[in-house]
Amino acid sequence: MRHWTLVELAQYLDAELVGAADYPVSGISTLVAAQPHQVSFLANMKYASQLADCGAGAVIVHPDQAHHFVGNKLLLANPYLGYAKLSALFAPATSYQGIHPSAVVAQSASLAADVVVGPGVVIGEHVRLDKGVSIGPNCVIGDHCIVGAQTCLAANVTLYHGVILGQRNLIHSGAVLGADGFGFAKDGVDWVKIHQLGGVVTGDDVEIGAGTTIDRGALDDTRIGNGVKLDNQVQIAHNVVLGDYTAIAGCTAIAGSTILGKNCTIAGACGITGHLHLADGVHVTAMSLVTHSIKEPGAYSSGTGLDDNHKWRRNAARFKQLDQMAKRLKQLEQELQKFT
C-alpha cells in the first residue's frame, strides 16, 4: 500500500499545510470513521460538529473552518474538490499487466506497447488501442473501433463496430456503446428495420456509468462531448448530441436526435423526447418530462412532489379541471371589467 506524506499531498492539491510535513497517510475516510492513517474532509458545514472528535491524521478544510480541528490540516477554498482530486491517488490499480493469454486479438488490430488487456477480451479487426489503454475482463471491442490514450474499460463493456472513444475515458461495467438505434418503418402490420449506419463518438475525459447504453446514429454519429459524465443506466438514443461538460444522472432516457448544449445537468429518472434542442446551461430536476425545446439557460421542472396519497388523488383529479377552471376565471374577469 502506498503511503503519502502530508507535504506531498499539499503539493499535489496546491493546499496550505498546517501541521507535520512528514506525517504519512494511506487512505481517505469520512469524518466519523477516519483513522490516524487516513485523510478526511469537511465539505458541508452541517457536519462541522464532527471535526472535534475526528480521528483522521489530517483533514482537508476551508481556512475559515480550520479552528474546529486541532490536528493536521490541509487548507483549501474548495475541500470537496480537494477530496475528489485526492481520491485518484488511492484508487486501486488493475491486478494484471500486458495482454492476458486468454484474450483474442485480431491480427489486424493495432495495440500500443503498454496496453493492458484482461482475460476473456475479444478485440476485432482493425481496432486501434492507443497508449495507456486498459481493457477489463470479458470486454468485446468490435471491428474498426478506436480507443484513445489512457482510456479505461471496466469488465464486460461492449463496443459495437466503429465506436471511437477519446482520451482518458472511463467506461464502467456492462455499458454498451454502438448498439442499433430504435429505427423502424411501418409496412402494413409489420415493421421494416432501418439499419443504423452511423457510429458513436466520444470526446476526451468522458465517464460512462455501469449499464448505460449509447446507440449508434442512423446515418450521422451519436456524439458525446468532452468532459461529459453519465451515471448508471442512462439511455442515449441514436443521433443524440451531448454538449461539453454536461452531466446526466441515473435512469434518464433521451430520445433520438435531441441536442443538449454545454454544461447542462439532467437529474435522475428524467425523460427527454426526440428532436429537441436544449440550450447551454439548462438544469432539469428529477423525474421531469421534457417535451419541448428549451431556448434559455436555467432550472426547469415538471411533475409533482410526493404527498399523502389521498391528497395526491384529489389534486390529480383537479389537474383535469384546470382548463375548465381557467375558462371560468376568464369569464369572471370579463364580467368584473364591466363594473370598472
N, C-alpha and C positions, 0 to 999 in steps of 0.2 A: 504493500500500500504506500502510495506516495505521500510524503509529508511536505508541507509548505510552511515557511516562516512567515510571521505577520508582516515583516518588511517586504517580502516577496509579493504577498497579496496586496499590500498597499501600493506597490509599484504597478502591479497588474491592473488594479482598479483606479489608479490615479487618486487614491484616497489619502487623507491625513491620518497618520498613525499616532495614537496616544497610548503608550504602553511599551511592553517588552518587544523589541525588534526581532529577537531570535526565538520567540515563543513558537513552537511547532503545532500545527493543526493538520488534520487529515480528513475532515468531513464537514458537512453542514447539517444543522437541525433547527427545530423550532425553539422559541424562547423557553418553552416549558420543558422540553425533552433534552436540550443540548447538554453535552458532557464537556469536561475540560479540554478534550482533544478536538472539539468542533467549534465552528463559527456559527453564530446566529445573526438575526437581523430584525430591526423594527421598521416595518413599512406602514403600519396602520396604528394611529395613536390610541385606538381603543384597547390595544394590547400593551400599552406603556407600563401598566402596573405590574406586568410580568417581568420587567427588567430587574427589579430589585432582587428577586430570588433566582434569576437565571444563572445556570452553572456553566455557560459557554466560556471557552478560552478567550473569545473575543466576540464583539457584537458590531455589526455594521449599523450605524445610526446617524441620523441628521445631527449636525452640530448643535442645534437648538435643544436637542433631547439628550445630549451626551451626559448631562449631570445626573440622569436617572440610573446610570450604570457605573459601578466603581472599578470594574476590571478593564482589560484591554479593549480599545475601541478603534474602529475604522470609520472615520467621519466622511460622509458623502451627502451631497444635496439630495440624491435620489437613492435611498437604501435598497429599494426593491429592484432597481436596475442593477445595482451592485451585486445583489444576490443572484440575479439572472446571469450576469457575466461570470460570477464565481462558480456557478453550478457546472459550467463547462469543464472546469479543472478536475472535478470529482466524478464525472460521468465515466462509467466502465467502458473499457476498450473491448474490441472483438477478441474472442478467445482463439482465433485461428489466423494464419497468415498464408499468403500465396494463394495458389489455386488448389482446392481440395481435389483429391484423386477421383471422387465420385461425380464431380461436375462434368457436364457435357458441353463442350465449347466447339462451335463450328470452325472449320479450318479458315474460313474467310473472315472471321472475326478479328478485330484489332484491339489488343489489350495492352495498356501501359504497363511498364515493368513492375510497378509497385501495387498493382490492383490486387484486392483481396476478393476471392470468390469462394463462398461457403459450400458445404456439402449439398448435393442434390440439385444444384443450379443447372439450368438449361439456357445456353446462350446461342441465339440463332445466327443465320448467315449475315455477313457484312455489318455486324454490330460493332460499335466503337465505344470502348470504355477508356476514358481519359485518366490522367494522373490522379492517384489517391482515391479512386473509386472503391467502395466496399459493397459487395453483393451478399446479402444474408442467405441462409439456408433455404433451399427449395424455391428460389425465385425463378421466374421464367421471363426471359427477355427476347422478344420476337425479332424477326429479321429487320435489318436496316434501322435499328434503334441507335441513338447516340446518348450517352450518359456523360455529363460534364464533370470536370475535375472536382474532386473532394465530395462528390455526391454519395450518399449512403442509402441503400435499400435494405430495410429490415427483412426478416424472414417472410416468405410466402407472398411477395409482391409480384404482380403480373404486369408486364408491359407488352401490349399488343404490338404489332409491326409498326415501324415508322414513328415511334414516340421519340421526342427529342427533349431531354432534360438539361437544364442549365447547370451552372456550377453551384456547389455547396447546397444541393437539395437534400432533404431528409424525407424519405417515403416510408411510412410505417406499415406494419404487417397487415396483409390482407387487402391493401389498396390495389385497385385495378385501373390502369390508365390505358385508354385507347380502345375500349370495347365499342361496339357499334352504337351509334345514337339511335333513338327510338323513332325510326322513319319508315312509314308505310303509306301506300296509296290505295284507295278503295277501288275494288273491281267487282261490282255487284255485291255479293255477300262475302267475298273473300278479300284478303289483304295482299298486296304485292309489296315485297320488301324493297326499300330503297337502300342499295348498298352504300355504305359510308366510305367515301373515298378521300376524305381529309385525314388529318392527324391530330396529335396533341403536342403542344409546345409549351414548355415552362421556362420562365426566366431564372435568374440567379437567386439563391437564398430563399427558396420556396420550401415550406414544410407541409406535408400532406398526411393527415391522420389515418389511423387504422380503419380499415373497412370503407374508406372513401372511394368513390368511383367518378372518373372523369371520362366522358365519352368522346370519341373522335368526331371530327367535323364531317358533315355530309359531303361538302366539296372543299371549302376552306378549312383551316385548322381551328380547333378549340385552343384558346390561348390563356395562359396563366402568367400574370406579370411578375416582375421582380419583387421579392420580399413578401409575397402572398402567403398567408397562413390559413390552412384549412384544418378544422377539427375532425374528429372521428365521424364516420357515417354521413358524410356530406355527399350529395348527388349534384354533379355538374353535367348538364346535358350538352348535346352537340352544338358546336359553334358559339358557345358562351365565351365571352372575353371578360377576364377579371383584371382590373387596373392594378398598378403597382401598390404594394403595401396594404392591400385590402385583407381583412380577416373575417372568417366565417365560422361560426360556432356549430356544434354538432346537430345532426338531423335536419339541417336545412337543405332544401332542394331548389335548384334553379333550372327553369325550363329553357328550351333551345333558343339560341340566337339572342339571348339577353346580354347586354353590355353593362358591366359595373365599372364606375370610374375609379380613380385612385383614392386611397385612404378611406375606403368605406368599411364599416363594421356591420355585420349581419349577425344578430343574436340567434340562439338555438331555436330549432323547430320552426323556422320561417319557411314560407313558400313564395317563390317569385315566378310569375308566369312568363311566358315566352315573348320574344321580340320587343322587350322593353329596354329602356336606357336610363340608368341611374347616374346622376351627376357625381363628381368628386365630392368626398366628404359627407356622404349620406350614411346615417346610422339608423338601422331598423331594429326595433326592440323585439323581444322574444315572442314567438308564436304569432307573428304578424303575417298577413297575406297581402302581397304586393301585386296589384292587378293593373297598374298604370305606370307610365314612366314618371320619374321624379327629376325635375329640372333644377332644383335648388338644393344646396347642402343643408344639413340639419337633421334632427331626430324625428322619426316617423313611427307611428304605432297603429295597430288595428286590433280588433277583438276586445274582449272584456276580461278583467281580472277575476280571480277566484272569489266566490261569495257563497254564502249559505244557499243550498240547493233550492229551497223554497223561494227565496228572494230572486235567485237567478232565473227560475222558471217564470216568475211574474214579469221580470224585466224583459226576458226573451219574448214573451207574448206582446209586450208593449212595443218592442222594436218593430214588429209587423204593423203597428198602428201609426208609426211616425209620419208617414206620408199623409195619411188622413188627418192627423192632428195638425200638421203644417198647413194644410189647406184650410182647416177650420180657423187656425190662428190668423191666416191671411185675410179671411173673410171678416173676422172681428176687427182687425186693424183697419180695413176699409170702412167698416161701419163707424169706428171711432173717428176717422178722419172727417166724417160728415158733420161732427159736432165741434170741430176745431176750426 
